């Protein structure tokens, strides 16, 4: 099998141009997504393999991105442990009951969790022949233990993770017990995705950006490293890790064993190029809010990133966080076309 442009870049091999895809590229900003969403709840969409596969491919058919990312959610691992997860439109996820004590953690069942996630593997099965025909990889993913744990503890999205940080300082062993369970589930889940045929993986630890440096090492990067060390990955599918506050945590992210660091938009790429080892790829950095800017400003910013990274093999064009629901699809097309027309 010939390696795709994305796989070459993710393993720091020379490519004629950077590959491009976008976090949350399958989602609410697309009219074709909203059409399906009118008929089904978010949970129904991710749990119906045929629909999940169709949504995964919508941005590929429309924009011709260089990678497809599985349409799913990071909280499926929390649900597999026995939490009830509901996704409320415009409010986000609600987890009931929240997990806040050792007794709560003890009720979470880690046996056969992957059986509860077969709908994801069925979607991968449906997608594999289609992405292979398009010569792009399918990226599988999971939420990192810390980010998923913080949802479980807070019970919903939280601007400051106050309850999680209180647990961290008042009862750290309970937090570690929860992270341990999530780590084991995530290892099984990602191994099942690899076996089902994804060509790459991404681990999202968005909320770890709220941590201090010491706590990031204790509660985030150590667990990500454990996951990566326990992957059964005979084809060396590239693994990407994403965390906010990338600049601060880059030295720890480089120790996780990941192949790619996905960076936020606050990061100075010129500086980061010197921190990240040459054998690790870099992904991302465009501020998603720039997709609301006039075309000329958006184009200038895209070009600035391309020019900064053109002398370094191993760059994947992406945003510093996910696409917002009210972005105009034309702006996404503009970015994708601009990157794809670029030559080193």
Helices and strands as residue ranges (DSSP letters): H 5-10, E 19-20, H 31-37, H 42-47, H 49-63, E 67-69, H 76-80, E 84-88, E 92-96, H 102-106, G 113-117, H 118-134, E 137-143, H 145-154, H 162-170, H 172-196, E 200-204, G 206-210, H 213-216, I 217-221, H 222-229, E 238-242, H 246-253, E 260-263, H 269-275, E 281-284, G 288-292, H 295-309, E 315-317, H 329-340
